[in-house]
Amino acid sequence: MICIPITLILRAATGIASITAVLPWVGAIALVIISMILTFVAGLFPAGIAARKDPVIALRTE
C-alpha cells in the first residue's frame, strides 16, 4: 500500500515510467519486528533509571 506513493515519487523524480517500488511481506514483517524490539529496548532504559530513584526525590525535582 505504501509502495504506491513511493513509486509515484520515484517516477516523478527519475522520469523512468517503468520503475516500481516493491516491499516483500517478509521484509515488512521484519521491519515491524525490528521496530518493536527497538521501542522495547528504548523504553527499558528510562524505566530502569526511574525504578532506582527515590520517589520523593524524583517528585520533588519535577
N, CA, C and O atoms as a GROMACS GRO file, in nm:
protein
  248
    1MET      N    1   0.082  -0.118   0.000
    1MET     CA    2   0.000   0.000   0.000
    1MET      C    3   0.088   0.126   0.000
    1MET      O    4   0.059   0.221  -0.072
    2ILE      N    5   0.194   0.126   0.081
    2ILE     CA    6   0.283   0.241   0.084
    2ILE      C    7   0.372   0.245  -0.039
    2ILE      O    8   0.433   0.348  -0.068
    3CYS      N    9   0.379   0.136  -0.111
    3CYS     CA   10   0.462   0.131  -0.231
    3CYS      C   11   0.405   0.219  -0.342
    3CYS      O   12   0.480   0.266  -0.428
    4ILE      N   13   0.276   0.241  -0.342
    4ILE     CA   14   0.214   0.322  -0.448
    4ILE      C   15   0.264   0.466  -0.445
    4ILE      O   16   0.308   0.515  -0.549
    5PRO      N   17   0.260   0.538  -0.331
    5PRO     CA   18   0.313   0.674  -0.334
    5PRO      C   19   0.464   0.679  -0.357
    5PRO      O   20   0.514   0.772  -0.419
    6ILE      N   21   0.537   0.578  -0.306
    6ILE     CA   22   0.681   0.576  -0.329
    6ILE      C   23   0.710   0.557  -0.477
    6ILE      O   24   0.802   0.619  -0.530
    7THR      N   25   0.634   0.472  -0.544
    7THR     CA   26   0.650   0.452  -0.688
    7THR      C   27   0.623   0.582  -0.763
    7THR      O   28   0.698   0.618  -0.854
    8LEU      N   29   0.518   0.653  -0.726
    8LEU     CA   30   0.486   0.780  -0.792
    8LEU      C   31   0.597   0.882  -0.772
    8LEU      O   32   0.632   0.956  -0.865
    9ILE      N   33   0.652   0.888  -0.652
    9ILE     CA   34   0.761   0.984  -0.624
    9ILE      C   35   0.885   0.946  -0.704
    9ILE      O   36   0.949   1.033  -0.762
   10LEU      N   37   0.918   0.818  -0.708
   10LEU     CA   38   1.035   0.773  -0.785
   10LEU      C   39   1.018   0.802  -0.934
   10LEU      O   40   1.112   0.846  -1.000
   11ARG      N   41   0.898   0.778  -0.986
   11ARG     CA   42   0.874   0.805  -1.128
   11ARG      C   43   0.886   0.954  -1.159
   11ARG      O   44   0.941   0.993  -1.262
   12ALA      N   45   0.834   1.038  -1.069
   12ALA     CA   46   0.842   1.182  -1.092
   12ALA      C   47   0.986   1.232  -1.078
   12ALA      O   48   1.027   1.322  -1.152
   13ALA      N   49   1.061   1.176  -0.986
   13ALA     CA   50   1.198   1.223  -0.963
   13ALA      C   51   1.295   1.176  -1.071
   13ALA      O   52   1.386   1.250  -1.108
   14THR      N   53   1.276   1.054  -1.121
   14THR     CA   54   1.371   0.999  -1.217
   14THR      C   55   1.325   1.011  -1.362
   14THR      O   56   1.408   1.011  -1.453
   15GLY      N   57   1.196   1.020  -1.383
   15GLY     CA   58   1.144   1.026  -1.519
   15GLY      C   59   1.135   0.889  -1.585
   15GLY      O   60   1.107   0.880  -1.704
   16ILE      N   61   1.159   0.784  -1.511
   16ILE     CA   62   1.152   0.648  -1.563
   16ILE      C   63   1.012   0.593  -1.534
   16ILE      O   64   0.975   0.576  -1.418
   17ALA      N   65   0.935   0.566  -1.638
   17ALA     CA   66   0.796   0.525  -1.621
   17ALA      C   67   0.783   0.379  -1.578
   17ALA      O   68   0.680   0.341  -1.522
   18SER      N   69   0.883   0.298  -1.602
   18SER     CA   70   0.871   0.156  -1.572
   18SER      C   71   0.920   0.119  -1.432
   18SER      O   72   0.919   0.001  -1.396
   19ILE      N   73   0.963   0.216  -1.354
   19ILE     CA   74   1.016   0.188  -1.220
   19ILE      C   75   0.902   0.164  -1.122
   19ILE      O   76   0.801   0.235  -1.124
   20THR      N   77   0.917   0.064  -1.036
   20THR     CA   78   0.817   0.035  -0.933
   20THR      C   79   0.888   0.001  -0.802
   20THR      O   80   0.992  -0.064  -0.802
   21ALA      N   81   0.831   0.045  -0.693
   21ALA     CA   82   0.883   0.014  -0.560
   21ALA      C   83   0.812  -0.111  -0.510
   21ALA      O   84   0.690  -0.122  -0.519
   22VAL      N   85   0.889  -0.205  -0.456
   22VAL     CA   86   0.832  -0.331  -0.408
   22VAL      C   87   0.888  -0.357  -0.269
   22VAL      O   88   1.009  -0.350  -0.247
   23LEU      N   89   0.799  -0.388  -0.175
   23LEU     CA   90   0.838  -0.427  -0.040
   23LEU      C   91   0.779  -0.565  -0.014
   23LEU      O   92   0.658  -0.578   0.002
   24PRO      N   93   0.864  -0.668  -0.009
   24PRO     CA   94   0.812  -0.804   0.016
   24PRO      C   95   0.752  -0.813   0.157
   24PRO      O   96   0.789  -0.738   0.247
   25TRP      N   97   0.657  -0.905   0.173
   25TRP     CA   98   0.589  -0.921   0.302
   25TRP      C   99   0.688  -0.959   0.412
   25TRP      O  100   0.674  -0.914   0.526
   26VAL      N  101   0.785  -1.040   0.379
   26VAL     CA  102   0.884  -1.081   0.478
   26VAL      C  103   0.962  -0.959   0.526
   26VAL      O  104   0.989  -0.945   0.645
   27GLY      N  105   0.999  -0.873   0.433
   27GLY     CA  106   1.070  -0.751   0.470
   27GLY      C  107   0.986  -0.659   0.555
   27GLY      O  108   1.036  -0.599   0.650
   28ALA      N  109   0.858  -0.648   0.523
   28ALA     CA  110   0.769  -0.562   0.602
   28ALA      C  111   0.754  -0.616   0.743
   28ALA      O  112   0.756  -0.539   0.839
   29ILE      N  113   0.738  -0.746   0.757
   29ILE     CA  114   0.725  -0.807   0.890
   29ILE      C  115   0.854  -0.790   0.968
   29ILE      O  116   0.850  -0.763   1.088
   30ALA      N  117   0.968  -0.808   0.902
   30ALA     CA  118   1.096  -0.791   0.969
   30ALA      C  119   1.113  -0.647   1.019
   30ALA      O  120   1.163  -0.626   1.129
   31LEU      N  121   1.072  -0.550   0.939
   31LEU     CA  122   1.082  -0.410   0.980
   31LEU      C  123   0.994  -0.381   1.102
   31LEU      O  124   1.035  -0.307   1.192
   32VAL      N  125   0.875  -0.438   1.105
   32VAL     CA  126   0.785  -0.418   1.219
   32VAL      C  127   0.844  -0.481   1.345
   32VAL      O  128   0.838  -0.422   1.453
   33ILE      N  129   0.901  -0.601   1.333
   33ILE     CA  130   0.960  -0.668   1.448
   33ILE      C  131   1.081  -0.591   1.499
   33ILE      O  132   1.097  -0.575   1.620
   34ILE      N  133   1.166  -0.544   1.409
   34ILE     CA  134   1.282  -0.464   1.450
   34ILE      C  135   1.237  -0.337   1.520
   34ILE      O  136   1.296  -0.298   1.621
   35SER      N  137   1.134  -0.272   1.468
   35SER     CA  138   1.082  -0.151   1.530
   35SER      C  139   1.029  -0.179   1.671
   35SER      O  140   1.051  -0.100   1.762
   36MET      N  141   0.960  -0.292   1.688
   36MET     CA  142   0.907  -0.327   1.820
   36MET      C  143   1.021  -0.354   1.919
   36MET      O  144   1.013  -0.312   2.035
   37ILE      N  145   1.124  -0.422   1.875
   37ILE     CA  146   1.238  -0.452   1.963
   37ILE      C  147   1.308  -0.324   2.004
   37ILE      O  148   1.341  -0.305   2.121
   38LEU      N  149   1.332  -0.235   1.909
   38LEU     CA  150   1.399  -0.108   1.941
   38LEU      C  151   1.316  -0.022   2.036
   38LEU      O  152   1.371   0.042   2.125
   39THR      N  153   1.185  -0.021   2.017
   39THR     CA  154   1.097   0.055   2.107
   39THR      C  155   1.100  -0.004   2.247
   39THR      O  156   1.102   0.071   2.345
   40PHE      N  157   1.098  -0.136   2.257
   40PHE     CA  158   1.104  -0.202   2.387
   40PHE      C  159   1.235  -0.171   2.458
   40PHE      O  160   1.235  -0.137   2.577
   41VAL      N  161   1.346  -0.181   2.388
   41VAL     CA  162   1.477  -0.154   2.448
   41VAL      C  163   1.488  -0.006   2.487
   41VAL      O  164   1.541   0.025   2.593
   42ALA      N  165   1.439   0.083   2.403
   42ALA     CA  166   1.445   0.226   2.434
   42ALA      C  167   1.359   0.261   2.555
   42ALA      O  168   1.388   0.359   2.624
   43GLY      N  169   1.256   0.184   2.582
   43GLY     CA  170   1.173   0.208   2.699
   43GLY      C  171   1.230   0.148   2.826
   43GLY      O  172   1.197   0.193   2.936
   44LEU      N  173   1.316   0.048   2.813
   44LEU     CA  174   1.374  -0.015   2.931
   44LEU      C  175   1.470   0.077   3.005
   44LEU      O  176   1.470   0.079   3.128
   45PHE      N  177   1.549   0.154   2.933
   45PHE     CA  178   1.649   0.239   2.998
   45PHE      C  179   1.586   0.345   3.088
   45PHE      O  180   1.625   0.354   3.205
   46PRO      N  181   1.493   0.425   3.041
   46PRO     CA  182   1.431   0.524   3.131
   46PRO      C  183   1.353   0.458   3.245
   46PRO      O  184   1.351   0.510   3.356
   47ALA      N  185   1.291   0.344   3.217
   47ALA     CA  186   1.216   0.276   3.322
   47ALA      C  187   1.309   0.223   3.430
   47ALA      O  188   1.276   0.228   3.549
   48GLY      N  189   1.425   0.173   3.390
   48GLY     CA  190   1.523   0.124   3.487
   48GLY      C  191   1.579   0.237   3.573
   48GLY      O  192   1.597   0.220   3.693
   49ILE      N  193   1.605   0.350   3.511
   49ILE     CA  194   1.655   0.466   3.586
   49ILE      C  195   1.549   0.515   3.684
   49ILE      O  196   1.579   0.546   3.799
   50ALA      N  197   1.425   0.522   3.638
   50ALA     CA  198   1.316   0.569   3.724
   50ALA      C  199   1.290   0.473   3.840
   50ALA      O  200   1.254   0.516   3.949
   51ALA      N  201   1.309   0.343   3.818
   51ALA     CA  202   1.284   0.246   3.923
   51ALA      C  203   1.387   0.254   4.035
   51ALA      O  204   1.358   0.220   4.150
   52ARG      N  205   1.508   0.301   4.002
   52ARG     CA  206   1.614   0.310   4.102
   52ARG      C  207   1.607   0.439   4.184
   52ARG      O  208   1.674   0.450   4.287
   53LYS      N  209   1.529   0.536   4.140
   53LYS     CA  210   1.522   0.665   4.211
   53LYS      C  211   1.426   0.657   4.329
   53LYS      O  212   1.330   0.579   4.330
   54ASP      N  213   1.455   0.739   4.427
   54ASP     CA  214   1.364   0.753   4.540
   54ASP      C  215   1.242   0.833   4.494
   54ASP      O  216   1.260   0.940   4.436
   55PRO      N  217   1.120   0.787   4.516
   55PRO     CA  218   1.002   0.856   4.463
   55PRO      C  219   0.989   0.997   4.515
   55PRO      O  220   0.948   1.086   4.441
   56VAL      N  221   1.023   1.021   4.642
   56VAL     CA  222   1.010   1.156   4.699
   56VAL      C  223   1.104   1.252   4.631
   56VAL      O  224   1.066   1.364   4.598
   57ILE      N  225   1.228   1.210   4.607
   57ILE     CA  226   1.326   1.298   4.541
   57ILE      C  227   1.287   1.319   4.396
   57ILE      O  228   1.300   1.429   4.344
   58ALA      N  229   1.240   1.215   4.332
   58ALA     CA  230   1.200   1.227   4.190
   58ALA      C  231   1.084   1.324   4.174
   58ALA      O  232   1.082   1.402   4.079
   59LEU      N  233   0.987   1.319   4.264
   59LEU     CA  234   0.873   1.411   4.255
   59LEU      C  235   0.911   1.552   4.296
   59LEU      O  236   0.851   1.649   4.248
   60ARG      N  237   1.007   1.566   4.383
   60ARG     CA  238   1.049   1.699   4.428
   60ARG      C  239   1.118   1.775   4.315
   60ARG      O  240   1.107   1.897   4.308
   61THR      N  241   1.188   1.705   4.225
   61THR     CA  242   1.261   1.772   4.117
   61THR      C  243   1.170   1.810   4.001
   61THR      O  244   1.211   1.886   3.913
   62GLU      N  245   1.049   1.760   3.997
   62GLU     CA  246   0.960   1.795   3.886
   62GLU      C  247   0.893   1.928   3.906
   62GLU      O  248   0.815   1.971   3.822
   0.00000   0.00000   0.00000
